[in-house]
Amino acid sequence: MKVLIIEDETFAQLELKRLLLLCRPDIEVVDCIDSVEEATEQIPKANIDLIFMDIQLSDGLSFEIFSKINPSAPVIFTTAYDEYAIKAFKVNSIDYLLKPIEKEALNAALLKYEQLGEHYRSTAQTPAATPQPTLQLHQIEQLLNLNQQQYKTRFMVSLGEKIRHVNAEQIAYFFADGDMVCLVTTDKRKYAIAYTLDQLECQLNPQDFFRINRTYITNIQAIGEITKHFNSRLKIALAPTPTEEILVSRARVQQFMQWLGR
């Protein structure tokens, strides 16, 4: 199987290559492309069976590729967008993979390709089928743009008998304490809120907030010193200072460092 990777982050390229070879040792990654412009030029020339495509590339959204050419190979999207937007991708791709990509999810996507690959190859050669993917991609792009505008920008909190709002940029971090979830502001105020961390992870802007472990989601602006810790974890200093030691879980360390370095 010959695979093309369209991804603008070097670490993500290397990690996807590694996982692909773990799942299918006979896979050949023919190239890694990091831009819409290069993809538009190279895809028609490439002898490939499958494309792994990130959404945001160095020079724009990958949807632009489909407005310029009609790739004959099927696509598996790789994306960091939350699951509400991702549901839309199913209308036009074989599958999607949510970053950080897990081996089990990748293997399932490859199995899906192997089951549907012949269908995609045959329909790609049918002229009447050509316009539909472009229309579907346009619809997905609209949904994606809509979703980007729906990240929560403020939270309503109770202060005694009063209710006030807290803007997202004023929040240093969220944490779970048993069944209760609280937000802590940059000026050291703490409020209980009626959300789970799972809900918050989907509704907060991933450019600004990251879930570092099962009990904490932090604003990038709240992060201070970072030190290596036992068992391949990271210890981070947050401001305001929490009452407990804050560790980035081992499973999230690589994605955390990638997030910080964007």
MARDREN-555984 format. One record per atom (N, C-alpha, C): residue in three letters; x, y, z. Coordinates in steps of 0.1 Angstrom, whole numbers, plus 5000, padded with zeros to 4 digits. Atoms other than C-alpha are relative to their C-alpha. Layout:
BEGIN
alaXYZ...
***
This chain:
BEGIN
met500849885000met500050005000met500950125000lys499249875001lys501450344990lys499250115005val500749894992val500550635013val500750134998leu499549875000leu500951005010leu499550075012ile500349934988ile501051215041ile500050154997ile500149855001ile499851585040ile499950065014glu500049964986glu500851735073glu501250105001asp498949905000asp502852055081asp500850005013glu499150014988glu504251955115glu500949884999thr499050115001thr507451745114thr499749895010phe500250114990phe506751565146phe498849924997ala501250085003ala503251465135ala500349914988gln499750085011gln504651345102gln500849875004leu499250114996leu507251125119leu499249905009glu500850084991glu504750995145glu499049914992leu500950085008leu502250895118leu500749894992lys499250105007lys504950725098lys500349885009arg499750114990arg505950525129arg498849915003leu501250084997leu502450415137leu499549924988leu500450075012leu501750325101leu500849874998leu499150125001leu504750085100leu499749905011leu500450104989leu503649935133leu498749924996cys501350065004cys500149865119cys500249924987arg499950075013arg501249765084arg501550014995pro498549995003pro505049695080pro500350014985asp499849995014asp504549675042asp499650134994ile500449875005ile503250025039ile501250084995glu499049915005glu505350265018glu499550145000val500349865000val505150635026val500850074989val499349955011val505950784993val500550155001asp499649864999asp506151145004asp499250075012cys500749914990cys505251405031cys500050144995ile500249875006ile503851725019ile499450105011asp500449914989asp503252035041asp499250124996ser500849885005ser501252285020ser499049964990val501050015010val498252324999val500650014986glu499449985013glu500352444970glu500849884995glu499250125004glu502752144970glu499049884998ala500950115002ala499851904974ala499350004987thr500749985012thr497952044945thr500949974988glu499050035011glu501152004923glu500349855000gln499450135000gln502251664935gln499049895000ile501050114999ile499051464941ile499749944986pro500450065013pro498151424903pro501249924995lys498850075005lys501751294897lys500249875008ala499650114991ala501851054926ala499249874998asn500650135001asn501150684924asn499749955014ile500350024986ile499350644957ile498749935001asp501250084997asp496650424972asp499150085011leu500749944988leu495650645003leu500750125004ile499449874995ile496150995016ile499650025014phe500349954987phe496351105052phe500250155000met500149865002met495451465053met499650085013asp500349914989asp495651725081asp499150114995ile500949905004ile493152005080ile500750144998gln499349885001gln495352305087gln501449984996leu498750015005leu498452335066leu500750135000ser499249884998ser501252585064ser499450124992asp500549895008asp499452795037asp498550004998gly501549995001gly495752735043gly499449875004leu500850124997leu493052475048leu500249904989ser499950105011ser493452145030ser498849984991phe501250015009phe489952175016phe500350074987glu499749935012glu491452414991glu500649914989ile499450095009ile493252124975ile498949944991phe501150065008phe489851974964phe499350104991ser500649905009ser488752294948ser500950024988lys499149985011lys491752274925lys500249874992ile499850135006ile492151904918ile499049905006asn500850104995asn490251584923asn500849875002pro499250124998pro492451324940pro499349874998ser500750135002ser491750974929ser500149915012ala499950084988ala492950824962ala499150055011pro500949964989pro490650824992pro500850065011val499449914990val491351045022val499649955014ile500250014986ile491750985059ile500450135007phe499649874994phe491651315078phe500749975013thr499450004987thr493951365107thr499950145006thr500449874995thr492851655129thr500050015015ala500049974986ala493051815163ala498650065004tyr501349944997tyr489451955160tyr499149905009asp500950074990asp486851845186asp499049914992glu500850105006glu484451565179glu498750054994tyr501349955006tyr481451785171tyr500350044985ala499749975014ala483151915139ala500449874993ile499550125006ile484751575132ile498949924994lys501150085005lys481351415128lys499750034985ala500349965013ala480951615096ala500949944989phe499050055010phe484051465080phe499649874994lys500350145004lys482451125077lys499350004986val500750005013val480351245047val500949994988asn499249995012asn483351265025asn501349925000ser498850074999ser486251065038ser499849865005ile500150144994ile486950705047ile499950005015asp500150004985asp487550795083asp500850135004tyr499249894994tyr489151055106tyr500749955012leu499250034989leu491851035132leu500250125009leu499949884991leu491751265162leu501449995006lys498649994994lys495251385173lys499950015016pro498950085004pro497151255192pro499549864995ile500550135007ile496650945169ile500449885009glu499850124993glu496350615187glu500149884990lys499850125009lys497550285171lys498749934997glu501350085002glu494150115176glu499150084990ala500849925009ala492350405159ala500549994985leu499450005013leu494750405130leu499849874993asn500250135005asn494550035126asn498549984995ala501450015003ala490750055125ala499750084987ala500149925012ala490950325098ala500649934988leu499450075011leu493250115077leu499249884996leu500950115003leu490949815080leu498850054992lys501249945008lys488050045068lys500450034986tyr499549975014tyr490150155038tyr500149874992glu499850125007glu490949795030glu498649944995gln501350055003gln487249705031gln499350094989leu500749915010leu486150015010leu500950044989gly499049955010gly489250074989gly499649974986glu500450045014glu487949894958glu498950094996his501149925004his484750094959his500550144997tyr499549875002tyr486750424962tyr500750014986arg499250005012arg489050324933arg499050004988ser500950015012ser486050244910ser499250134999thr500849885001thr484050554918thr500950124996ala499249895004ala487050774914ala500250014985gln499850005014gln487250674878gln498750034992thr501349975006thr483550754872thr499850154999pro500149855002pro483251114857pro498850055008ala501249944994ala479651154871ala500250015015ala499949994986ala480951104906ala500950115005thr499049904997thr483551384904thr499550125008pro500449884993pro481551684915pro499649995014gln500650014986gln480051544947gln500950025011pro499149984989pro483151524969pro500350155002thr499749864998thr483851894962thr498850075007leu501149944993leu480351994973leu500049965014gln500050044986gln480651785004gln501150075008leu498949944994leu483951935012leu499750155003his500449864997his482452285009his499150015012gln500950014989gln479752185033gln500849985013ile499250024989ile482352055057ile500750125005glu499349884997glu484352365055glu499150115007gln500949914994gln481352575064gln499749965015leu500250054987leu480652355094leu501250025009leu498849984993leu484252375104leu500250145005asn499949864997asn484252755102asn499050045011leu501049974990leu481052765122leu500549955014asn499550064987asn482552535149asn501150085006gln498949924995gln485652755152gln499450125008gln500649884994gln483353045162gln499249965013gln500850044989gln481652835189gln500749965013tyr499250024988tyr484452795214tyr499450095011lys500549924989lys483252915248lys501050125003thr499249884997thr484453275255thr499750055014arg500249964987arg482853315289arg499249905008phe500750094991phe481453125319phe499250085010met500849944990met478653215342met500249935013val499650064987val479553165379val499150075011ser500849944989ser477753225412ser501050055011leu499249944989leu479153455439leu499050045010gly501049984990gly476853425469gly498750004993glu501349985006glu473453555457glu500150064986lys499849935013lys474953715426lys500649904990ile499450085011ile475853575392ile500850104992arg499149915008arg478753715372arg500649914989his499450075011his480553615340his501650015002val498550015000val484253515337val500449974986asn499550025014asn485953555303asn501049895000ala499150115002ala487953265290ala501450045002glu498649964999glu491153465289glu500450045014gln499749974986gln490753545326gln500249875008ile499950124993ile490853175335ile501449944998ala498650065000ala494253025345ala499949854997tyr500150145002tyr493052665347tyr498749955006phe501250074994phe490152425355phe500649875006phe499650134994phe490452125378phe498849935006ala501150084994ala488251845391ala500449965014asp499850044986asp487851775428asp498949915003gly501250104998gly485751455431gly499050034989asp501149985010asp482451525414asp499950154996met500149855002met483051905414met501150044991val499049945008val484852105387val500050155003cys499949864997cys486152445394cys500950074990leu499049925008leu487852725374leu500750095010val499249914992val490552935389val500550124990thr499749895009thr491053285375thr501550055003thr498649954999thr494353475370thr500250085013asp499949924987asp493553685401asp499649925012lys500150094988lys493253375423lys498649975005arg501450034995arg489453345425arg499649864995lys500550145004lys487852995424lys498550005000tyr501550015001tyr484352915412tyr499749864996ala500550135004ala482552585409ala499150034987ile500849995013ile480952535374ile499349874997ala500850125003ala478452285361ala500449944986tyr499550075011tyr480652125335tyr500949895004thr499050104998thr482751815333thr501350044992leu498849975008leu486351825321leu499949954986asp500250055014asp485351615291asp499350114992gln500749895008gln482851885281gln500850124998leu499249885002leu485252165287leu501149984989glu498950035010glu487951995266glu499550024986cys500649985014cys485552005236cys499650144997gln500649875002gln484252355242gln501150115001leu498949904998leu487552545250leu500850004987asn499149985012asn489752685222asn501349925003pro498850084998pro492552425218pro501350084998gln498849915001gln494952715209gln500450055014asp499849934987asp494652845245asp500049905011phe500250094988phe493752545267phe500449864996phe499550145003phe495252195270phe499749925013arg500350094989arg494151895292arg501349935003ile498750064997ile497351795309ile499949865007asn500250134993asn495951505329asn498549985002arg501450034998arg492651355341arg499350115008thr500649914991thr492051635365thr500350154998tyr499749865003tyr493451955350tyr500050044986ile499949945014ile492952175319ile500650145003thr499349874997thr495352475318thr500050094988asn499849905010asn495552795299asn501550014998ile498649995003ile498852835281ile500750115007gln499549884994gln499353175297gln500349975015ala499950024986ala499253015332ala501349915003ile498950094998ile502252785326ile501350075002gly498749944997gly505552875342gly501149904997glu498950105001glu508552645348glu499649864997ile500350145004ile508552295333ile501349925003thr498950084997thr510752025347thr499749854998lys500150145002lys511351655339lys499749935013his500450074988his509751415364his500149854998phe499950155000phe509751045372phe499049944990asn500850085009asn508350795347asn499550084988ser500249935012ser508651025317ser498950105000arg501049894999arg506151285330arg500750135001leu499549874998leu506551655333leu499450075012lys500649924989lys506051875363lys500050144996ile500149875005ile504752215356ile499550095012ala500449904990ala504352535377ala498950084993leu501149925004leu501052705373leu499850135008ala500349884992ala500053055383ala498550044997pro499750014985pro498153095406pro500449865003thr499450134996thr499952805424thr498949925006pro501050094994pro497652505430pro500549955013thr499750064987thr497552325463thr500749864999glu499450135003glu498952005447glu501150014989glu499050015010glu501851905425glu499349974986ile500750015013ile500851935388ile500949934990leu499350085009leu502051665364leu499349984987val500650045013val501551615327val500149854999ser499950155001ser500651255322ser500949954989arg499150055010arg503051045303arg499449994986ala500650025013ala500550975275ala499850134993arg500349875007arg500051355269arg501350084999val498849915000val503651475272val500450044986gln499649965014gln504451465234gln499150104994gln501049915006gln501251635224gln500150145008phe499949874992phe501751895253phe501250084995met498849935004met505251985241met499750064986gln500349955013gln503952015205gln499150125001trp500949894998trp501152235217trp500750135004leu499249884995leu503552465236leu500850064989gly499049955010gly505852495206gly499450064987arg500649955013arg503252605180arg500250154999
***
